[in-house]
Amino acid sequence: MNLHILQKKKVKKFFEFIKKDTTKKVLYTLAMLFIFRLGNNITVSSVDSTFIEAIGGFEILSLLTGADFTSFSIFALGLSPFITGSIVYELLSNDVIPVFSRWKKENDTNKKVIASNSIGLAIGIIQALSITAMFDNQHGILRAGNIYSYIYTTGVLVAGSCFLLWITKMIDIKGIGNGSSLIIAAGILYNLPGIILDAFDVTVTYNNWTTFIMFGLLMLLYLAIIGYVVFIEKSERHIPIVFSNYSTYVSGKKKDYLPMKVNVSGVIPVIFASSVLSVPSIICNIGGWNPEWINRFSLNNIFGITIYGLLIIFFTFYYSHTLIVPKDINRNFQKSGCSIVSVRLGKDTISYLNRILNRICVFGSVSLLIIALVPVVTPLVWDVAAQTNLTIGGTSLIIVSSTMITIYQKLKSESTRAKYVKQTSIWKDR
């Protein structure tokens, strides 16, 4: 009897746990991630999977993008077209296209979403057609290499990417939020264990104990890069501010500040740099050309690495100044009656913010160079790393680290809010 009552209490507690708002959000998010992984195991029907397995080398591409190119699934494009579309929209809204600039000033979210998604759809069609044509010309992955097969494959890939966009929106609305980053991070984390195991098989030989030490050093280097990425993602520059109606900038009291992330631009400069660097080779692959000079743009020589680093620095400064506009911050300060401590509103504030932003960009670009160039330079100077497919650092670690930090902070705030609501209800009952 007592056992029966105890079981009923456990079941009751379980259902109370399920009914909690945070638990519902987590379970809904897990359900959406399950659908995402299910779609990644469905190969496009027009593609011959035996050719995909024979080609190989898609694990690294999947690790970097979060998509699944290993089976050429319906979600193979991932969210990259729509992410690129939103970035292109942000760039065009900076006084390049007047309509986009007006929408940005009016803060018209609906029109912005429609425009960025339309750009992303166009990019997705071009990207799907280019990938299909490139792999079919080189390896003959399509069962029937005619125009109808090209149209069908392109349509399925674009439809899969659109469905993924819907999943991210539902995670934002009904789940724990941060849907797009969570989908990409889930794809990366799914592919990461297999690549680590492959690296272990390639590196370690059981009759030589020094190979275990080499693999351990490789893992330590990997963990060091992860720690550095987390440190950079959480680093901020705090600019003290004060409001005209009251002052909180008093010794011993909480101070108000304007936060500026050290890595303002995130992973975008690395993505842009690698995309620009790969344009010549993509054009040559589609056209069926193989000139000798194309090898200079690879990351296996000094010229390609130098161009890659310079592009990262350029896009770090450019995109950071696109995201943070000192004139807009100064305008918002004037509207809200706020100012930076010991700095006058107007030209002085704009000049001060530009100076701070440039300093942050210098440190941010150096940090991105370290994160992006470690996986490129390490295989060139270390034979153990060259033998493995393990990508140390790069865009994947930035995406995963920033996503995990954001999700942790959201769950923590949800837990704090739930405790506050519960405590408030207890006080009301008294």
N, C-alpha and C positions, 0 to 999 in steps of 0.2 A: 504493500500500500504506500509506504513512504517512498519507495523507488518510483512508483507511478506518479506521485505528486511532484517529486523532484524532476522527473522528465517533463511534466507539464510546465513547470516553472522555466526549465531550460528552453522549451519551445516558445513560450511566451516572451522570454527575453530575446530570443532570436528574431521573432517577428517585430518586436519593438526596435531592435537594432536595424532591421530592414526598412522600417518606416521612417527612420531618421532622414532628414533632407540630404545631408552629406553622403550618407550611404547610398541613397538613390542615385545621386549624381555619379558616384564612383562606379556603381553597377551598370548604369547606362553607358558610361564611357567604356567600360570593359566590353560591353555588348557590341558597341560600335567598332572597337578594335578587333574583336573576333570576326566581324563582317569584313573588315579590311584585310585580315590575314587569310580569310576564306577566299576572297577575290584574288589575292596574290598567288593562289594555287590553281587558278583557272587559266589555262593557256588559251590565247586567241586561236580559234579553230582553223584559221587559214594558215597558221604557222606550223611547220614541221618541227616538233620538239626534239627529234633526234639530231637535227642540225644544230640546235641551240646547245645541247649537251656536248656536241663535238667541238663547238667553237670555244666554249669556256671563257674565263677571264671576266665574267659579268659580276662576280662577287664584289670586286672593288667598286665598280660603278654603282651597284646596289647599296654598298656601304656608304658611299658618299652622298647619294641622293635620297635614300630611304625608300626608293621604289624597288621593284623586283624584276630585274632584267634576266635573272637566271632561268626563268621559264617563259619569258615574254608574255606575261600575264595581262589580263584586261586592265590592271592597275599599273602597267609598266611605266607610264609617263609620270605617275605620281602627281604631286601638286605643283611641280616646277613651272608649267605654263602660266598658272594663275598667280603664283608668287612673282614670276618675272613680269606679268602684266601689271600687278600693283606697283612694282618698282618703276616700271616704265611710266605709269601714270603719275607717280610722285615726281619723277624727273621732268615730265612734260608740263606739270602744273606750276613749275617755277618760271612763269612769264614766257614760256615757249608757245603754248596754245592758250589764247585768251579765255576761251570757254572753261578750260580746266582750271585756270588761275582764279576765275570768278567763283567757281564752285568751291575751291579750296578756301577762299576768303569768306564765303558765305557759310562754310562748314556744312555743305549739303551732302550728308552721308549716303543717301540713297543713290543720287546721281553718280557719286564717286564709285560706289560698289558696282553699279551697272557699267560704267565706263571701263573700270579696271578689269572686270570679268569679261567684257567684250574684247578687250585687248588680249587678255589671257587666252580666250577661245581661239582667236586668230593665230596666236603664237603656238597654241597646242596643235592646231591643224598642220601648220608648217613643220613643227617639230616631229609630229607623228609620221608625216609623209617622208620627211628627210631620213629619219631613223629606219623606216621600213625600206626605203629605196637603197640606203647605204648598205644595210646588212643583206638585202636580197641580191644586190649587185656583187657583193664580195663573197657571200657564202650560200646564196640560194635558199634562204630560210622559208620562203613561201611555197606552199604546195602547188599553186598555179601562178606563175609570174606574169599575169595579165593585168589590165587596167582595173577590172572589176575587183580583183583580189587586193590591189593597192587601196582602192576606195573603201572596201570593206574593213581591211585592217586598220586604216587610218580612222575610220568612223568608230570602231570598237575602242581603240586606244583613247580617242578624245572623249567618248561617252564614259569610259571608266574614270578618266580624270575629272569629268563633271560630277560623277557620282561621289567621288572622293571629296570634292568641294562641298557637296551636300552633307556628307558625314561630318566634316569639320564644323559646318554651321550648326548642326544638331548637337555636337559636343559643346559648342560655345553656348547654346541656348539651354539645353537640358543636362549637360554633363558638367565636368569640372572646369571647362573653358580651355583656352589656348589650343584649339583643335588642330590647326594646321601644323604647329610645331610638334604636337603630340603624335600625329600621324607619321611625320618624318622621323621623329625619334624612335617610334615603335619599329619602323622598318629597319632602321640602323641597328638597334639593339637585337633584333631578331637575327640579322646576318652576322653580327659580331662574334658570338660563341663559335660558330662553325669556322670562321677565319682564324680564330685563336687556336682551335684544335688542329687545323691544317698547318699552322705555323709550328705547333709543337711536333707534329709528325715529321715535318721537313727538317727542323732544327735538331731534334734530340735523337741520338743513337744510344741504345741501352748499354752497349759495351764501352762507351766512352763517357765518363762522368763529367768531363769538362763541358759537354754539350748542354747538360742541365744548368750549369752556371751561366752559359751564354743565353739560354732561354730565360733564365731568371733575370739577367741584366736587361734583356729586351722588355720583359714585363715591368721592371722597375722604371725604365725609361718611359714606358707607356703611362704608368701611374703618375710619374712626375709631370708629364704633359697634361694629364687630366687635372691634377692639382693646380697647375699654373693656369689652365683655362678657367677653372672655378674661381680662382683668385682674381683674375682679370674681369670676369663677368660680374663679380660682386663689388668690384672697386668703383668708388664714386668720388667726384670732387664736389664738396659742399660749399656753395656760395652763400654767405650769410645775408639775409634780407630782413627788412623791417617794414611794417605797415604804418601809414600816416595816422590812423585813428588810435592805434595803441602800439606800444613798444614791448617786444618780448626779448629784445637783445640786451638782457640784463645779466650781470654776473651771478651765477648760481641758479639761474632759471633756464628752462628749456628754450632753445633758440630756434627760430625758423630759418630754413635754408632752401636754396634752389639746387636740387641734385643734378649732376651731370655725370653720366656713366663714362668711365675711361674708354671702354669700347663702344662708342656711340653708334657706329655703323653696323655692329654685329658681324655676321658672316658674309654680308653682301659684297664687300670688296674682294674677298677671296673667290666668290662665285663669279663675279664679273671678270676678274683677272683671268681665271681659268677658261671662261667662255670666250673671251677675246683671243686668248692665246691658241685656242683650238679651232678658231674660224678657218685659217688657211688649210689645215689638214682635213677638215670636214668638206670644204669646197673641193679639194683635190680628190677625196674619196668618192664623192658623188659624181664628179666628172670623170673618174677613172684614170686620173693622172698620178704620176709618181716622180716628181722632180727631186733632185738631190738636195736643193735648198730647204725643202720642207722639214728635214731632220733638225735644222737649226732651231725650230720652234718647239721642239720636244724638251722635256725637263730632265734630259740625260746629258745636257751640255751646258757650259757656262752661259752662252748667249741666251738660251731659253730661260734659264733660272734668273738671269739678270732682268730680262724683260718682264717676267712673272712678278718679281719683287717690285719693280718700278710701277707696274700696273696696280699692285696692291696698295702702294703708298698713294698713288694718284686717286684711286677710287675711295680710299679712306678719307682723305681731305674733302673730296667732292661730295660724297654722300653724307658726310657728317654736317657739312654746311647746308646741305639740302634739308636734312631733318631738323636742325637747330638753326633758326634764322634770328639773329640778335635784334633786328628791327621789329619783328613780330613780338618778341619777348618784351622789348621796351614799350611797345604799344599796349600790351596786356598789363604791364606794370602801371602805366599811366591810368588805365581804366579801373584797376583794382586799388589804386592808392598805395602801391608797394614800390619799394626801391631797394637797391643793393646798399649795404652799409658803407658809408663814406664815399659813395659814388653818386653823382647827380644824374637825374633822368635826362634822356636825350642822347646827344652825341657821346657823352662820357660813358654812359651805360653800354651803348652799342660798341664803342671801342674797347671797353673792358671785357665784354663778353666775347668779342672776336679774338682778343688776345688769349683769354682763357681757353677758348675752343681750339685755337691753333696749337697751344701747348698740349692739350689733351690728345689732339690728333697725332702729334709727334709720338707720344708714348703709345697710343693705340695702334698706330701703324707699325711701330717696332714690335709690339706684342703680336700682332697678326703675322708679321714676317717670321717671327720665331715659330709660331704655331703652324704656319703653312709650309715653311721651308724645311722643318725637321723631317717630315716624311719623304721629302725630295732628296735632301742631302745625305741623310743617314744611310740609305742603300748604296750610295756612291762611295762612302768611306768605310763601311762596315759590311763585310761579306755575309754575316749572319742575317742581317736585315734584308740584304739583297736576295737571299734565297727564299724569303717568305713573302706572302701577300698581305702581311699585316700592315695596315695603314696607321702610323703613329702620328697623332695630332690631326690637323686639318679641319675642314668644315664640319665633319661628323661630330667631333668632340665638342665644338662650340655649340652646335644645335642641341645635342643631348644634354650638355651641362646646363645651358640656359633654360631649357624646358623643364628639367628636373627641379632646378631652383625655383622657377615660377610656380610649378605645381605644389611644391612643398610650402611656399609662402601662402598660396591660396587655401590649401587645406588647413594650414595653421590659423589663418584668419577666420575660416568657416568654423573651426572648432572653438575659437575664442568667442565668436558671435553667438554660437549655440549655448555656450556656458553663460554668457551674459543674459540671453533671453530666459534661460532656465532660472537663473538667480533672480531676475526681475519678477518672474511669475511667482516664485516662492515669497518674495517680499509683498506682492499684492495679496496673496492668500492670507498673509498675517494681518 
